[in-house]
Amino acid sequence: MSVNVEKRMDPPGEAANAEAAWALKEEIREREGVLKQRRGFFMNAYKRAECHLLVEDDELVGFASARRDGYILFLAVAPRVRGRGYGERLVAEIAEGNRSVSCHARTTNEAALDFYKHIGFQVVRRIENYYEDGGDAFYLKLGDDSSLRDRLSKFLR
């Protein structure tokens, strides 16, 4: 059985898919204890960001929200579809329009850190008490290296 994945986008100022993105983020938070943003913060950031979305059979299965400078505010892929390259594809969408891509990840979120390192992100620094609950974060960056962008470009096809 072939799966048809549709790419959508909510540009800054649009929020057509914000509720579905919130629901996916909350599903992941409840299951994995990560993505702990408050609703108001999430919705405001989503509306200001460029949001890339992947949809299967009219169901949102992944999204990435990024600022104009390539900083990833949110990246989420539904647990049931992980391993299909959706996260890489979303990061590639952001990398395509930016010289560099960066983000923060909890120092305790090993799955996220493994994912980011797998696609070429490097830890730039550790930031103590970064999160509202006192959790520490790593600041990660993909960088200006065109070979990294070339490597990610295969996910855009």
C-alpha positions as CSV (number, residue, x, y, z in Angstrom):
1,M,0.0,0.0,0.0
2,S,1.4,3.4,-1.0
3,V,1.1,6.4,1.3
4,N,0.4,9.8,-0.2
5,V,2.0,12.6,1.8
6,E,0.8,16.1,1.0
7,K,3.0,19.1,1.8
8,R,1.2,22.2,3.0
9,M,2.4,25.5,4.4
10,D,1.0,28.2,6.7
11,P,3.0,31.4,6.0
12,P,3.6,33.9,8.7
13,G,0.3,35.5,9.7
14,E,-1.7,32.4,8.7
15,A,-2.8,29.7,11.1
16,A,-5.1,27.4,9.2
17,N,-3.5,24.4,10.6
18,A,-2.6,25.7,14.1
19,E,-5.2,23.7,15.9
20,A,-4.1,20.4,14.3
21,A,-0.4,21.3,15.1
22,W,-1.3,22.0,18.7
23,A,-3.2,18.6,18.9
24,L,-0.2,16.8,17.5
25,K,2.2,18.6,19.9
26,E,0.0,17.8,22.8
27,E,-0.2,14.1,21.8
28,I,3.6,14.0,21.8
29,R,3.8,15.9,25.1
30,E,1.5,13.5,26.9
31,R,3.2,10.4,25.5
32,E,6.9,11.5,25.8
33,G,7.0,14.4,28.2
34,V,8.5,16.8,25.7
35,L,7.2,19.9,23.8
36,K,5.8,21.4,27.0
37,Q,5.0,24.9,25.7
38,R,1.9,26.6,26.9
39,R,-1.0,27.1,24.5
40,G,-0.7,30.9,24.3
41,F,3.0,30.8,23.6
42,F,2.6,28.1,21.0
43,M,-0.2,29.8,19.1
44,N,1.6,33.2,19.1
45,A,4.9,31.6,17.8
46,Y,3.0,29.5,15.3
47,K,1.2,32.5,13.8
48,R,4.5,34.4,13.5
49,A,6.4,31.5,11.9
50,E,6.6,29.8,8.5
51,C,5.0,26.5,9.2
52,H,5.7,23.5,7.0
53,L,3.2,20.6,7.3
54,L,3.0,17.0,6.1
55,V,-0.5,15.5,5.8
56,E,-1.5,11.9,5.2
57,D,-5.1,11.2,4.3
58,D,-6.2,14.6,5.7
59,E,-4.4,14.0,9.0
60,L,-1.4,16.2,10.1
61,V,1.5,13.8,10.7
62,G,4.3,16.3,11.1
63,F,5.1,20.0,11.1
64,A,8.0,22.4,11.6
65,S,7.6,26.0,12.5
66,A,10.6,28.3,11.8
67,R,11.5,32.0,12.0
68,R,12.8,33.8,9.0
69,D,16.4,33.3,10.1
70,G,16.0,29.5,10.0
71,Y,15.6,29.0,13.7
72,I,13.2,26.0,14.3
73,L,10.6,26.9,16.9
74,F,8.8,23.5,16.8
75,L,9.4,20.2,15.1
76,A,7.0,17.4,15.6
77,V,6.3,14.1,13.9
78,A,3.6,11.7,15.0
79,P,5.1,8.7,16.7
80,R,3.3,6.3,14.5
81,V,5.0,7.6,11.3
82,R,8.5,8.1,12.6
83,G,11.2,6.5,10.6
84,R,9.8,7.5,7.2
85,G,12.0,10.5,6.7
86,Y,9.4,13.1,7.6
87,G,11.5,14.9,10.2
88,E,14.4,15.1,7.7
89,R,12.0,16.3,5.0
90,L,10.7,19.1,7.3
91,V,14.2,20.3,8.2
92,A,15.2,20.2,4.5
93,E,12.3,22.5,3.7
94,I,13.6,25.0,6.2
95,A,17.2,24.5,5.1
96,E,16.3,25.1,1.5
97,G,15.4,28.8,2.2
98,N,18.1,29.6,4.7
99,R,21.9,29.7,5.0
100,S,21.8,28.0,8.3
101,V,19.2,26.2,10.5
102,S,19.3,26.2,14.3
103,C,17.2,25.1,17.3
104,H,17.2,24.3,21.0
105,A,16.6,20.8,22.4
106,R,16.4,19.6,25.9
107,T,19.6,18.1,27.2
108,T,17.5,15.1,28.4
109,N,15.6,14.6,25.0
110,E,17.9,11.9,23.7
111,A,15.6,11.0,20.7
112,A,15.6,14.7,19.5
113,L,19.3,15.0,20.0
114,D,20.0,11.8,18.2
115,F,17.8,12.9,15.3
116,Y,19.4,16.3,15.0
117,K,23.0,14.9,15.2
118,H,22.0,12.2,12.6
119,I,21.2,14.8,10.0
120,G,24.3,17.0,10.7
121,F,23.4,19.4,13.5
122,Q,26.2,20.2,15.9
123,V,25.9,21.2,19.6
124,V,27.1,24.8,19.8
125,R,26.6,25.3,23.6
126,R,24.6,24.2,26.6
127,I,22.2,26.7,28.2
128,E,21.3,26.1,31.9
129,N,17.7,26.9,33.0
130,Y,16.6,27.5,29.4
131,Y,13.1,26.2,29.8
132,E,10.3,27.5,32.0
133,D,10.5,24.5,34.2
134,G,14.2,25.0,34.8
135,G,15.4,22.4,32.2
136,D,18.6,22.8,30.4
137,A,18.9,23.0,26.6
138,F,21.5,22.5,23.9
139,Y,21.7,25.1,21.1
140,L,22.2,23.2,17.9
141,K,23.1,24.5,14.4
142,L,23.2,22.9,11.0
143,G,25.5,25.5,9.5
144,D,26.4,27.1,6.2
145,D,28.0,24.0,4.7
146,S,26.4,23.4,1.3
147,S,27.1,19.7,1.4
148,L,24.8,19.4,4.4
149,R,22.1,21.2,2.4
150,D,22.8,18.9,-0.5
151,R,22.5,15.9,1.8
152,L,19.1,17.1,3.0
153,S,17.9,18.0,-0.5
154,K,17.1,14.3,-1.2
155,F,14.2,14.6,1.2
156,L,12.6,17.4,-0.9
157,R,12.0,15.1,-3.9
